[in-house]
Amino acid sequence: MTAIIISFFTAFWLGILTSISPCPLATNIAATGFISKTLDNPKRSIYSSIFYVLGRSIAYIAVAALIIGGLLSIPSVSMFLQKYLNKILGPLLILVGMYLLGLIHFSFYNFSVGAEQGEKLAKKGFLGAFSLGFLFALSFCPVSAALFFGSLIPLAVSSKFPFLLPLFYGIGTGIPVVIVAIVFVYSATFTFRILKIFKNVEKVGSIFTGLLFVFIGIYFSINYIFLA
């Protein structure tokens, strides 16, 4: 039970870390702007932000289902992962950790939704907010790609609840939108303070998570590669 709770919390934390990284945070801010600007009743933006988070979560679950379901449905791949996943996970976590620490860099194709498309979707109410979340979730930046494909997917493959982890991850990625939407209802000025806090947390969180991933990766590598 403890291991399951830790895996859920890890997925949720990875989602939060993704959401406050520069590129995803900019996407979330854009989504908040689209949602808030098109609603006559500001409080409806809170409900729209929840549908936005739901859209992100469903998108991540769908991607994870395609990857994990496809991998595990092939007997040879399934056997390979069962045998070598822990060995692969060590170096993979080290690479992701080094990326979060800024020690290595890589480029990633970024699918993006334009401002005009975003505004059109936001005008369609809750369904539009859901669609906006779904599409924005697919706009993988290098950080979100590293955390999702390099950390969450391997964690989900080895979990008893592989499709619940992307759900927690998706909720984590949308938390800033919900918080900003709630704050925006009561104070637009205070919203900028919240965004500044997110920016500071991202710096500390990236360093902490990067170091943690490197140490865990070293631990996995020593135990499952060198001492196996």
mmCIF file of the C-alpha atoms, coordinates in Angstrom:
data_MODEL
# 
_entry.id   MODEL 
# 
loop_
_atom_site.group_PDB 
_atom_site.id 
_atom_site.type_symbol 
_atom_site.label_atom_id 
_atom_site.label_alt_id 
_atom_site.label_comp_id 
_atom_site.label_asym_id 
_atom_site.label_entity_id 
_atom_site.label_seq_id 
_atom_site.pdbx_PDB_ins_code 
_atom_site.Cartn_x 
_atom_site.Cartn_y 
_atom_site.Cartn_z 
_atom_site.occupancy 
_atom_site.B_iso_or_equiv 
_atom_site.pdbx_formal_charge 
_atom_site.auth_seq_id 
_atom_site.auth_comp_id 
_atom_site.auth_asym_id 
_atom_site.auth_atom_id 
_atom_site.pdbx_PDB_model_num 
ATOM 1   C CA . MET A 1 1   ? 0.000   0.000   0.000   1.00 0.00 ? 1   MET A CA 1 
ATOM 2   C CA . THR A 1 2   ? 2.840   2.395   0.861   1.00 0.00 ? 2   THR A CA 1 
ATOM 3   C CA . ALA A 1 3   ? 4.508   1.756   -2.501  1.00 0.00 ? 3   ALA A CA 1 
ATOM 4   C CA . ILE A 1 4   ? 1.231   2.490   -4.316  1.00 0.00 ? 4   ILE A CA 1 
ATOM 5   C CA . ILE A 1 5   ? 0.734   5.767   -2.439  1.00 0.00 ? 5   ILE A CA 1 
ATOM 6   C CA . ILE A 1 6   ? 4.329   6.781   -3.188  1.00 0.00 ? 6   ILE A CA 1 
ATOM 7   C CA . SER A 1 7   ? 3.858   6.020   -6.895  1.00 0.00 ? 7   SER A CA 1 
ATOM 8   C CA . PHE A 1 8   ? 0.648   8.101   -6.995  1.00 0.00 ? 8   PHE A CA 1 
ATOM 9   C CA . PHE A 1 9   ? 2.349   10.979  -5.188  1.00 0.00 ? 9   PHE A CA 1 
ATOM 10  C CA . THR A 1 10  ? 5.358   10.715  -7.517  1.00 0.00 ? 10  THR A CA 1 
ATOM 11  C CA . ALA A 1 11  ? 3.097   10.911  -10.576 1.00 0.00 ? 11  ALA A CA 1 
ATOM 12  C CA . PHE A 1 12  ? 1.275   13.898  -9.077  1.00 0.00 ? 12  PHE A CA 1 
ATOM 13  C CA . TRP A 1 13  ? 4.572   15.656  -8.249  1.00 0.00 ? 13  TRP A CA 1 
ATOM 14  C CA . LEU A 1 14  ? 5.896   15.033  -11.762 1.00 0.00 ? 14  LEU A CA 1 
ATOM 15  C CA . GLY A 1 15  ? 2.707   16.640  -13.070 1.00 0.00 ? 15  GLY A CA 1 
ATOM 16  C CA . ILE A 1 16  ? 3.149   19.690  -10.839 1.00 0.00 ? 16  ILE A CA 1 
ATOM 17  C CA . LEU A 1 17  ? 6.803   19.995  -11.839 1.00 0.00 ? 17  LEU A CA 1 
ATOM 18  C CA . THR A 1 18  ? 5.762   19.781  -15.487 1.00 0.00 ? 18  THR A CA 1 
ATOM 19  C CA . SER A 1 19  ? 3.067   22.424  -15.042 1.00 0.00 ? 19  SER A CA 1 
ATOM 20  C CA . ILE A 1 20  ? 5.373   25.035  -13.515 1.00 0.00 ? 20  ILE A CA 1 
ATOM 21  C CA . SER A 1 21  ? 8.186   24.532  -16.038 1.00 0.00 ? 21  SER A CA 1 
ATOM 22  C CA . PRO A 1 22  ? 8.532   27.540  -18.399 1.00 0.00 ? 22  PRO A CA 1 
ATOM 23  C CA . CYS A 1 23  ? 6.948   26.105  -21.553 1.00 0.00 ? 23  CYS A CA 1 
ATOM 24  C CA . PRO A 1 24  ? 3.992   24.229  -19.947 1.00 0.00 ? 24  PRO A CA 1 
ATOM 25  C CA . LEU A 1 25  ? 3.428   27.137  -17.538 1.00 0.00 ? 25  LEU A CA 1 
ATOM 26  C CA . ALA A 1 26  ? 3.135   29.504  -20.501 1.00 0.00 ? 26  ALA A CA 1 
ATOM 27  C CA . THR A 1 27  ? 0.585   27.114  -22.021 1.00 0.00 ? 27  THR A CA 1 
ATOM 28  C CA . ASN A 1 28  ? -1.378  26.994  -18.768 1.00 0.00 ? 28  ASN A CA 1 
ATOM 29  C CA . ILE A 1 29  ? -1.334  30.787  -18.486 1.00 0.00 ? 29  ILE A CA 1 
ATOM 30  C CA . ALA A 1 30  ? -2.626  31.035  -22.051 1.00 0.00 ? 30  ALA A CA 1 
ATOM 31  C CA . ALA A 1 31  ? -5.378  28.543  -21.215 1.00 0.00 ? 31  ALA A CA 1 
ATOM 32  C CA . THR A 1 32  ? -6.350  30.552  -18.127 1.00 0.00 ? 32  THR A CA 1 
ATOM 33  C CA . GLY A 1 33  ? -6.526  33.691  -20.257 1.00 0.00 ? 33  GLY A CA 1 
ATOM 34  C CA . PHE A 1 34  ? -8.699  32.004  -22.879 1.00 0.00 ? 34  PHE A CA 1 
ATOM 35  C CA . ILE A 1 35  ? -11.057 30.566  -20.273 1.00 0.00 ? 35  ILE A CA 1 
ATOM 36  C CA . SER A 1 36  ? -11.375 33.699  -18.119 1.00 0.00 ? 36  SER A CA 1 
ATOM 37  C CA . LYS A 1 37  ? -11.700 36.166  -20.997 1.00 0.00 ? 37  LYS A CA 1 
ATOM 38  C CA . THR A 1 38  ? -14.624 34.452  -22.671 1.00 0.00 ? 38  THR A CA 1 
ATOM 39  C CA . LEU A 1 39  ? -16.868 33.991  -19.629 1.00 0.00 ? 39  LEU A CA 1 
ATOM 40  C CA . ASP A 1 40  ? -19.331 36.651  -18.439 1.00 0.00 ? 40  ASP A CA 1 
ATOM 41  C CA . ASN A 1 41  ? -19.499 35.063  -14.987 1.00 0.00 ? 41  ASN A CA 1 
ATOM 42  C CA . PRO A 1 42  ? -15.931 34.870  -13.579 1.00 0.00 ? 42  PRO A CA 1 
ATOM 43  C CA . LYS A 1 43  ? -16.851 32.028  -11.234 1.00 0.00 ? 43  LYS A CA 1 
ATOM 44  C CA . ARG A 1 44  ? -17.611 29.822  -14.212 1.00 0.00 ? 44  ARG A CA 1 
ATOM 45  C CA . SER A 1 45  ? -13.913 30.003  -15.035 1.00 0.00 ? 45  SER A CA 1 
ATOM 46  C CA . ILE A 1 46  ? -13.276 27.793  -12.005 1.00 0.00 ? 46  ILE A CA 1 
ATOM 47  C CA . TYR A 1 47  ? -15.548 25.070  -13.402 1.00 0.00 ? 47  TYR A CA 1 
ATOM 48  C CA . SER A 1 48  ? -14.027 25.515  -16.849 1.00 0.00 ? 48  SER A CA 1 
ATOM 49  C CA . SER A 1 49  ? -10.540 25.120  -15.373 1.00 0.00 ? 49  SER A CA 1 
ATOM 50  C CA . ILE A 1 50  ? -11.644 21.802  -13.843 1.00 0.00 ? 50  ILE A CA 1 
ATOM 51  C CA . PHE A 1 51  ? -12.839 20.614  -17.266 1.00 0.00 ? 51  PHE A CA 1 
ATOM 52  C CA . TYR A 1 52  ? -9.495  21.812  -18.666 1.00 0.00 ? 52  TYR A CA 1 
ATOM 53  C CA . VAL A 1 53  ? -7.656  19.630  -16.115 1.00 0.00 ? 53  VAL A CA 1 
ATOM 54  C CA . LEU A 1 54  ? -9.941  16.718  -16.967 1.00 0.00 ? 54  LEU A CA 1 
ATOM 55  C CA . GLY A 1 55  ? -9.085  17.146  -20.644 1.00 0.00 ? 55  GLY A CA 1 
ATOM 56  C CA . ARG A 1 56  ? -5.356  17.083  -19.886 1.00 0.00 ? 56  ARG A CA 1 
ATOM 57  C CA . SER A 1 57  ? -5.756  13.974  -17.728 1.00 0.00 ? 57  SER A CA 1 
ATOM 58  C CA . ILE A 1 58  ? -7.734  12.088  -20.378 1.00 0.00 ? 58  ILE A CA 1 
ATOM 59  C CA . ALA A 1 59  ? -5.096  12.974  -22.986 1.00 0.00 ? 59  ALA A CA 1 
ATOM 60  C CA . TYR A 1 60  ? -2.260  11.619  -20.825 1.00 0.00 ? 60  TYR A CA 1 
ATOM 61  C CA . ILE A 1 61  ? -4.229  8.460   -20.034 1.00 0.00 ? 61  ILE A CA 1 
ATOM 62  C CA . ALA A 1 62  ? -4.877  7.934   -23.761 1.00 0.00 ? 62  ALA A CA 1 
ATOM 63  C CA . VAL A 1 63  ? -1.204  8.373   -24.679 1.00 0.00 ? 63  VAL A CA 1 
ATOM 64  C CA . ALA A 1 64  ? -0.123  6.095   -21.830 1.00 0.00 ? 64  ALA A CA 1 
ATOM 65  C CA . ALA A 1 65  ? -2.715  3.486   -22.850 1.00 0.00 ? 65  ALA A CA 1 
ATOM 66  C CA . LEU A 1 66  ? -1.433  3.485   -26.428 1.00 0.00 ? 66  LEU A CA 1 
ATOM 67  C CA . ILE A 1 67  ? 2.187   3.134   -25.347 1.00 0.00 ? 67  ILE A CA 1 
ATOM 68  C CA . ILE A 1 68  ? 1.789   0.747   -22.424 1.00 0.00 ? 68  ILE A CA 1 
ATOM 69  C CA . GLY A 1 69  ? -1.025  -1.265  -23.992 1.00 0.00 ? 69  GLY A CA 1 
ATOM 70  C CA . GLY A 1 70  ? 0.943   -1.608  -27.209 1.00 0.00 ? 70  GLY A CA 1 
ATOM 71  C CA . LEU A 1 71  ? 4.142   -2.630  -25.443 1.00 0.00 ? 71  LEU A CA 1 
ATOM 72  C CA . LEU A 1 72  ? 2.583   -5.114  -23.050 1.00 0.00 ? 72  LEU A CA 1 
ATOM 73  C CA . SER A 1 73  ? 0.414   -6.692  -25.753 1.00 0.00 ? 73  SER A CA 1 
ATOM 74  C CA . ILE A 1 74  ? 3.535   -7.933  -27.555 1.00 0.00 ? 74  ILE A CA 1 
ATOM 75  C CA . PRO A 1 75  ? 4.784   -10.993 -25.646 1.00 0.00 ? 75  PRO A CA 1 
ATOM 76  C CA . SER A 1 76  ? 8.436   -10.522 -26.561 1.00 0.00 ? 76  SER A CA 1 
ATOM 77  C CA . VAL A 1 77  ? 8.413   -6.844  -25.554 1.00 0.00 ? 77  VAL A CA 1 
ATOM 78  C CA . SER A 1 78  ? 6.515   -7.627  -22.357 1.00 0.00 ? 78  SER A CA 1 
ATOM 79  C CA . MET A 1 79  ? 9.079   -10.274 -21.386 1.00 0.00 ? 79  MET A CA 1 
ATOM 80  C CA . PHE A 1 80  ? 11.924  -7.909  -22.254 1.00 0.00 ? 80  PHE A CA 1 
ATOM 81  C CA . LEU A 1 81  ? 10.482  -5.149  -20.042 1.00 0.00 ? 81  LEU A CA 1 
ATOM 82  C CA . GLN A 1 82  ? 9.886   -7.525  -17.139 1.00 0.00 ? 82  GLN A CA 1 
ATOM 83  C CA . LYS A 1 83  ? 13.500  -8.654  -17.356 1.00 0.00 ? 83  LYS A CA 1 
ATOM 84  C CA . TYR A 1 84  ? 15.332  -5.422  -18.175 1.00 0.00 ? 84  TYR A CA 1 
ATOM 85  C CA . LEU A 1 85  ? 13.057  -2.536  -17.080 1.00 0.00 ? 85  LEU A CA 1 
ATOM 86  C CA . ASN A 1 86  ? 14.919  -1.890  -13.819 1.00 0.00 ? 86  ASN A CA 1 
ATOM 87  C CA . LYS A 1 87  ? 18.238  -1.969  -15.688 1.00 0.00 ? 87  LYS A CA 1 
ATOM 88  C CA . ILE A 1 88  ? 16.946  0.527   -18.260 1.00 0.00 ? 88  ILE A CA 1 
ATOM 89  C CA . LEU A 1 89  ? 15.307  2.711   -15.610 1.00 0.00 ? 89  LEU A CA 1 
ATOM 90  C CA . GLY A 1 90  ? 18.609  3.525   -13.868 1.00 0.00 ? 90  GLY A CA 1 
ATOM 91  C CA . PRO A 1 91  ? 20.401  5.216   -16.801 1.00 0.00 ? 91  PRO A CA 1 
ATOM 92  C CA . LEU A 1 92  ? 17.107  6.732   -17.983 1.00 0.00 ? 92  LEU A CA 1 
ATOM 93  C CA . LEU A 1 93  ? 16.499  8.440   -14.624 1.00 0.00 ? 93  LEU A CA 1 
ATOM 94  C CA . ILE A 1 94  ? 20.082  9.720   -14.622 1.00 0.00 ? 94  ILE A CA 1 
ATOM 95  C CA . LEU A 1 95  ? 19.567  11.280  -18.074 1.00 0.00 ? 95  LEU A CA 1 
ATOM 96  C CA . VAL A 1 96  ? 16.248  12.881  -17.066 1.00 0.00 ? 96  VAL A CA 1 
ATOM 97  C CA . GLY A 1 97  ? 17.828  14.161  -13.848 1.00 0.00 ? 97  GLY A CA 1 
ATOM 98  C CA . MET A 1 98  ? 20.756  15.647  -15.759 1.00 0.00 ? 98  MET A CA 1 
ATOM 99  C CA . TYR A 1 99  ? 18.311  17.331  -18.133 1.00 0.00 ? 99  TYR A CA 1 
ATOM 100 C CA . LEU A 1 100 ? 16.365  18.876  -15.235 1.00 0.00 ? 100 LEU A CA 1 
ATOM 101 C CA . LEU A 1 101 ? 19.655  20.140  -13.794 1.00 0.00 ? 101 LEU A CA 1 
ATOM 102 C CA . GLY A 1 102 ? 20.520  21.734  -17.131 1.00 0.00 ? 102 GLY A CA 1 
ATOM 103 C CA . LEU A 1 103 ? 23.566  19.520  -17.665 1.00 0.00 ? 103 LEU A CA 1 
ATOM 104 C CA . ILE A 1 104 ? 22.305  18.157  -20.991 1.00 0.00 ? 104 ILE A CA 1 
ATOM 105 C CA . HIS A 1 105 ? 19.859  19.475  -23.580 1.00 0.00 ? 105 HIS A CA 1 
ATOM 106 C CA . PHE A 1 106 ? 17.788  18.014  -26.369 1.00 0.00 ? 106 PHE A CA 1 
ATOM 107 C CA . SER A 1 107 ? 15.159  19.277  -28.778 1.00 0.00 ? 107 SER A CA 1 
ATOM 108 C CA . PHE A 1 108 ? 11.650  17.898  -29.146 1.00 0.00 ? 108 PHE A CA 1 
ATOM 109 C CA . TYR A 1 109 ? 8.964   18.445  -31.737 1.00 0.00 ? 109 TYR A CA 1 
ATOM 110 C CA . ASN A 1 110 ? 6.324   20.720  -30.257 1.00 0.00 ? 110 ASN A CA 1 
ATOM 111 C CA . PHE A 1 111 ? 2.740   20.509  -31.446 1.00 0.00 ? 111 PHE A CA 1 
ATOM 112 C CA . SER A 1 112 ? 1.084   23.812  -30.559 1.00 0.00 ? 112 SER A CA 1 
ATOM 113 C CA . VAL A 1 113 ? -2.396  25.316  -30.532 1.00 0.00 ? 113 VAL A CA 1 
ATOM 114 C CA . GLY A 1 114 ? -2.637  28.867  -31.886 1.00 0.00 ? 114 GLY A CA 1 
ATOM 115 C CA . ALA A 1 115 ? -4.228  31.779  -30.033 1.00 0.00 ? 115 ALA A CA 1 
ATOM 116 C CA . GLU A 1 116 ? -7.118  31.954  -32.482 1.00 0.00 ? 116 GLU A CA 1 
ATOM 117 C CA . GLN A 1 117 ? -7.869  28.247  -32.104 1.00 0.00 ? 117 GLN A CA 1 
ATOM 118 C CA . GLY A 1 118 ? -7.622  28.525  -28.320 1.00 0.00 ? 118 GLY A CA 1 
ATOM 119 C CA . GLU A 1 119 ? -10.098 31.391  -28.163 1.00 0.00 ? 119 GLU A CA 1 
ATOM 120 C CA . LYS A 1 120 ? -12.562 29.554  -30.404 1.00 0.00 ? 120 LYS A CA 1 
ATOM 121 C CA . LEU A 1 121 ? -12.431 26.480  -28.170 1.00 0.00 ? 121 LEU A CA 1 
ATOM 122 C CA . ALA A 1 122 ? -12.740 28.531  -24.978 1.00 0.00 ? 122 ALA A CA 1 
ATOM 123 C CA . LYS A 1 123 ? -15.934 30.169  -26.316 1.00 0.00 ? 123 LYS A CA 1 
ATOM 124 C CA . LYS A 1 124 ? -17.579 26.730  -26.473 1.00 0.00 ? 124 LYS A CA 1 
ATOM 125 C CA . GLY A 1 125 ? -17.882 26.561  -22.681 1.00 0.00 ? 125 GLY A CA 1 
ATOM 126 C CA . PHE A 1 126 ? -17.017 23.511  -20.630 1.00 0.00 ? 126 PHE A CA 1 
ATOM 127 C CA . LEU A 1 127 ? -16.640 21.227  -23.665 1.00 0.00 ? 127 LEU A CA 1 
ATOM 128 C CA . GLY A 1 128 ? -14.288 23.766  -25.216 1.00 0.00 ? 128 GLY A CA 1 
ATOM 129 C CA . ALA A 1 129 ? -12.230 23.948  -22.002 1.00 0.00 ? 129 ALA A CA 1 
ATOM 130 C CA . PHE A 1 130 ? -12.024 20.139  -21.994 1.00 0.00 ? 130 PHE A CA 1 
ATOM 131 C CA . SER A 1 131 ? -10.868 20.127  -25.633 1.00 0.00 ? 131 SER A CA 1 
ATOM 132 C CA . LEU A 1 132 ? -8.354  22.876  -24.890 1.00 0.00 ? 132 LEU A CA 1 
ATOM 133 C CA . GLY A 1 133 ? -6.872  20.821  -22.055 1.00 0.00 ? 133 GLY A CA 1 
ATOM 134 C CA . PHE A 1 134 ? -6.735  17.717  -24.231 1.00 0.00 ? 134 PHE A CA 1 
ATOM 135 C CA . LEU A 1 135 ? -4.916  19.514  -27.057 1.00 0.00 ? 135 LEU A CA 1 
ATOM 136 C CA . PHE A 1 136 ? -2.552  21.459  -24.787 1.00 0.00 ? 136 PHE A CA 1 
ATOM 137 C CA . ALA A 1 137 ? -1.566  18.203  -23.069 1.00 0.00 ? 137 ALA A CA 1 
ATOM 138 C CA . LEU A 1 138 ? -0.350  16.934  -26.431 1.00 0.00 ? 138 LEU A CA 1 
ATOM 139 C CA . SER A 1 139 ? 1.855   20.029  -26.844 1.00 0.00 ? 139 SER A CA 1 
ATOM 140 C CA . PHE A 1 140 ? 4.900   18.298  -25.384 1.00 0.00 ? 140 PHE A CA 1 
ATOM 141 C CA . CYS A 1 141 ? 7.862   20.538  -24.609 1.00 0.00 ? 141 CYS A CA 1 
ATOM 142 C CA . PRO A 1 142 ? 11.312  19.078  -23.809 1.00 0.00 ? 142 PRO A CA 1 
ATOM 143 C CA . VAL A 1 143 ? 10.637  19.185  -20.043 1.00 0.00 ? 143 VAL A CA 1 
ATOM 144 C CA . SER A 1 144 ? 7.168   17.635  -20.242 1.00 0.00 ? 144 SER A CA 1 
ATOM 145 C CA . ALA A 1 145 ? 8.428   15.036  -22.747 1.00 0.00 ? 145 ALA A CA 1 
ATOM 146 C CA . ALA A 1 146 ? 11.328  14.095  -20.467 1.00 0.00 ? 146 ALA A CA 1 
ATOM 147 C CA . LEU A 1 147 ? 9.119   13.792  -17.397 1.00 0.00 ? 147 LEU A CA 1 
ATOM 148 C CA . PHE A 1 148 ? 6.240   12.014  -19.136 1.00 0.00 ? 148 PHE A CA 1 
ATOM 149 C CA . PHE A 1 149 ? 8.066   9.601   -21.441 1.00 0.00 ? 149 PHE A CA 1 
ATOM 150 C CA . GLY A 1 150 ? 11.269  9.310   -19.420 1.00 0.00 ? 150 GLY A CA 1 
ATOM 151 C CA . SER A 1 151 ? 9.806   9.025   -15.922 1.00 0.00 ? 151 SER A CA 1 
ATOM 152 C CA . LEU A 1 152 ? 6.043   8.555   -15.783 1.00 0.00 ? 152 LEU A CA 1 
ATOM 153 C CA . ILE A 1 153 ? 5.721   5.903   -18.496 1.00 0.00 ? 153 ILE A CA 1 
ATOM 154 C CA . PRO A 1 154 ? 8.448   3.621   -17.022 1.00 0.00 ? 154 PRO A CA 1 
ATOM 155 C CA . LEU A 1 155 ? 6.861   4.118   -13.589 1.00 0.00 ? 155 LEU A CA 1 
ATOM 156 C CA . ALA A 1 156 ? 3.423   3.251   -14.987 1.00 0.00 ? 156 ALA A CA 1 
ATOM 157 C CA . VAL A 1 157 ? 4.732   0.157   -16.782 1.00 0.00 ? 157 VAL A CA 1 
ATOM 158 C CA . SER A 1 158 ? 6.040   -1.227  -13.494 1.00 0.00 ? 158 SER A CA 1 
ATOM 159 C CA . SER A 1 159 ? 2.911   -0.231  -11.521 1.00 0.00 ? 159 SER A CA 1 
ATOM 160 C CA . LYS A 1 160 ? -0.161  -2.328  -10.686 1.00 0.00 ? 160 LYS A CA 1 
ATOM 161 C CA . PHE A 1 161 ? -2.291  0.654   -11.701 1.00 0.00 ? 161 PHE A CA 1 
ATOM 162 C CA . PRO A 1 162 ? -0.615  1.870   -14.912 1.00 0.00 ? 162 PRO A CA 1 
ATOM 163 C CA . PHE A 1 163 ? -3.492  4.070   -16.070 1.00 0.00 ? 163 PHE A CA 1 
ATOM 164 C CA . LEU A 1 164 ? -4.152  5.758   -12.724 1.00 0.00 ? 164 LEU A CA 1 
ATOM 165 C CA . LEU A 1 165 ? -0.662  7.279   -12.671 1.00 0.00 ? 165 LEU A CA 1 
ATOM 166 C CA . PRO A 1 166 ? -1.257  9.359   -15.845 1.00 0.00 ? 166 PRO A CA 1 
ATOM 167 C CA . LEU A 1 167 ? -4.492  10.549  -14.194 1.00 0.00 ? 167 LEU A CA 1 
ATOM 168 C CA . PHE A 1 168 ? -2.604  11.868  -11.168 1.00 0.00 ? 168 PHE A CA 1 
ATOM 169 C CA . TYR A 1 169 ? 0.038   13.296  -13.499 1.00 0.00 ? 169 TYR A CA 1 
ATOM 170 C CA . GLY A 1 170 ? -2.638  15.079  -15.524 1.00 0.00 ? 170 GLY A CA 1 
ATOM 171 C CA . ILE A 1 171 ? -4.232  16.530  -12.393 1.00 0.00 ? 171 ILE A CA 1 
ATOM 172 C CA . GLY A 1 172 ? -0.829  17.798  -11.314 1.00 0.00 ? 172 GLY A CA 1 
ATOM 173 C CA . THR A 1 173 ? -0.210  19.483  -14.673 1.00 0.00 ? 173 THR A CA 1 
ATOM 174 C CA . GLY A 1 174 ? -3.489  21.400  -14.428 1.00 0.00 ? 174 GLY A CA 1 
ATOM 175 C CA . ILE A 1 175 ? -3.281  22.495  -10.776 1.00 0.00 ? 175 ILE A CA 1 
ATOM 176 C CA . PRO A 1 176 ? -1.841  25.960  -11.619 1.00 0.00 ? 176 PRO A CA 1 
ATOM 177 C CA . VAL A 1 177 ? -4.788  26.687  -13.931 1.00 0.00 ? 177 VAL A CA 1 
ATOM 178 C CA . VAL A 1 178 ? -7.292  25.870  -11.171 1.00 0.00 ? 178 VAL A CA 1 
ATOM 179 C CA . ILE A 1 179 ? -5.376  27.947  -8.608  1.00 0.00 ? 179 ILE A CA 1 
ATOM 180 C CA . VAL A 1 180 ? -4.990  30.920  -10.952 1.00 0.00 ? 180 VAL A CA 1 
ATOM 181 C CA . ALA A 1 181 ? -8.660  30.697  -11.975 1.00 0.00 ? 181 ALA A CA 1 
ATOM 182 C CA . ILE A 1 182 ? -9.767  30.765  -8.326  1.00 0.00 ? 182 ILE A CA 1 
ATOM 183 C CA . VAL A 1 183 ? -7.439  33.648  -7.466  1.00 0.00 ? 183 VAL A CA 1 
ATOM 184 C CA . PHE A 1 184 ? -8.435  35.532  -10.629 1.00 0.00 ? 184 PHE A CA 1 
ATOM 185 C CA . VAL A 1 185 ? -12.060 35.553  -9.475  1.00 0.00 ? 185 VAL A CA 1 
ATOM 186 C CA . TYR A 1 186 ? -11.135 37.526  -6.374  1.00 0.00 ? 186 TYR A CA 1 
ATOM 187 C CA . SER A 1 187 ? -8.014  39.455  -7.341  1.00 0.00 ? 187 SER A CA 1 
ATOM 188 C CA . ALA A 1 188 ? -6.351  39.914  -10.713 1.00 0.00 ? 188 ALA A CA 1 
ATOM 189 C CA . THR A 1 189 ? -3.369  41.640  -9.046  1.00 0.00 ? 189 THR A CA 1 
ATOM 190 C CA . PHE A 1 190 ? -2.730  38.746  -6.701  1.00 0.00 ? 190 PHE A CA 1 
ATOM 191 C CA . THR A 1 191 ? -2.700  36.417  -9.708  1.00 0.00 ? 191 THR A CA 1 
ATOM 192 C CA . PHE A 1 192 ? 0.682   37.795  -10.797 1.00 0.00 ? 192 PHE A CA 1 
ATOM 193 C CA . ARG A 1 193 ? 2.091   37.078  -7.331  1.00 0.00 ? 193 ARG A CA 1 
ATOM 194 C CA . ILE A 1 194 ? 0.931   33.472  -7.622  1.00 0.00 ? 194 ILE A CA 1 
ATOM 195 C CA . LEU A 1 195 ? 2.615   33.144  -11.019 1.00 0.00 ? 195 LEU A CA 1 
ATOM 196 C CA . LYS A 1 196 ? 5.850   34.525  -9.551  1.00 0.00 ? 196 LYS A CA 1 
ATOM 197 C CA . ILE A 1 197 ? 5.667   31.940  -6.764  1.00 0.00 ? 197 ILE A CA 1 
ATOM 198 C CA . PHE A 1 198 ? 5.213   29.189  -9.376  1.00 0.00 ? 198 PHE A CA 1 
ATOM 199 C CA . LYS A 1 199 ? 8.331   30.426  -11.162 1.00 0.00 ? 199 LYS A CA 1 
ATOM 200 C CA . ASN A 1 200 ? 10.422  30.293  -7.970  1.00 0.00 ? 200 ASN A CA 1 
ATOM 201 C CA . VAL A 1 201 ? 9.076   26.852  -7.035  1.00 0.00 ? 201 VAL A CA 1 
ATOM 202 C CA . GLU A 1 202 ? 9.951   25.585  -10.528 1.00 0.00 ? 202 GLU A CA 1 
ATOM 203 C CA . LYS A 1 203 ? 13.623  26.484  -10.075 1.00 0.00 ? 203 LYS A CA 1 
ATOM 204 C CA . VAL A 1 204 ? 13.908  24.787  -6.694  1.00 0.00 ? 204 VAL A CA 1 
ATOM 205 C CA . GLY A 1 205 ? 11.702  21.862  -7.752  1.00 0.00 ? 205 GLY A CA 1 
ATOM 206 C CA . SER A 1 206 ? 13.748  21.165  -10.881 1.00 0.00 ? 206 SER A CA 1 
ATOM 207 C CA . ILE A 1 207 ? 17.005  21.097  -8.923  1.00 0.00 ? 207 ILE A CA 1 
ATOM 208 C CA . PHE A 1 208 ? 15.555  18.915  -6.165  1.00 0.00 ? 208 PHE A CA 1 
ATOM 209 C CA . THR A 1 209 ? 13.881  16.485  -8.585  1.00 0.00 ? 209 THR A CA 1 
ATOM 210 C CA . GLY A 1 210 ? 16.921  16.406  -10.876 1.00 0.00 ? 210 GLY A CA 1 
ATOM 211 C CA . LEU A 1 211 ? 19.251  15.488  -8.000  1.00 0.00 ? 211 LEU A CA 1 
ATOM 212 C CA . LEU A 1 212 ? 16.744  12.938  -6.701  1.00 0.00 ? 212 LEU A CA 1 
ATOM 213 C CA . PHE A 1 213 ? 16.440  11.304  -10.144 1.00 0.00 ? 213 PHE A CA 1 
ATOM 214 C CA . VAL A 1 214 ? 20.220  11.139  -10.533 1.00 0.00 ? 214 VAL A CA 1 
ATOM 215 C CA . PHE A 1 215 ? 20.667  9.495   -7.108  1.00 0.00 ? 215 PHE A CA 1 
ATOM 216 C CA . ILE A 1 216 ? 17.807  7.032   -7.701  1.00 0.00 ? 216 ILE A CA 1 
ATOM 217 C CA . GLY A 1 217 ? 19.196  6.298   -11.171 1.00 0.00 ? 217 GLY A CA 1 
ATOM 218 C CA . ILE A 1 218 ? 22.639  5.603   -9.704  1.00 0.00 ? 218 ILE A CA 1 
ATOM 219 C CA . TYR A 1 219 ? 21.055  3.348   -7.079  1.00 0.00 ? 219 TYR A CA 1 
ATOM 220 C CA . PHE A 1 220 ? 19.119  1.385   -9.737  1.00 0.00 ? 220 PHE A CA 1 
ATOM 221 C CA . SER A 1 221 ? 22.189  1.144   -11.963 1.00 0.00 ? 221 SER A CA 1 
ATOM 222 C CA . ILE A 1 222 ? 24.402  -0.194  -9.149  1.00 0.00 ? 222 ILE A CA 1 
ATOM 223 C CA . ASN A 1 223 ? 21.833  -2.721  -7.922  1.00 0.00 ? 223 ASN A CA 1 
ATOM 224 C CA . TYR A 1 224 ? 20.390  -3.958  -11.210 1.00 0.00 ? 224 TYR A CA 1 
ATOM 225 C CA . ILE A 1 225 ? 23.337  -3.594  -13.587 1.00 0.00 ? 225 ILE A CA 1 
ATOM 226 C CA . PHE A 1 226 ? 26.639  -3.791  -11.715 1.00 0.00 ? 226 PHE A CA 1 
ATOM 227 C CA . LEU A 1 227 ? 25.577  -6.023  -8.791  1.00 0.00 ? 227 LEU A CA 1 
ATOM 228 C CA . ALA A 1 228 ? 23.064  -8.157  -10.702 1.00 0.00 ? 228 ALA A CA 1 
# 
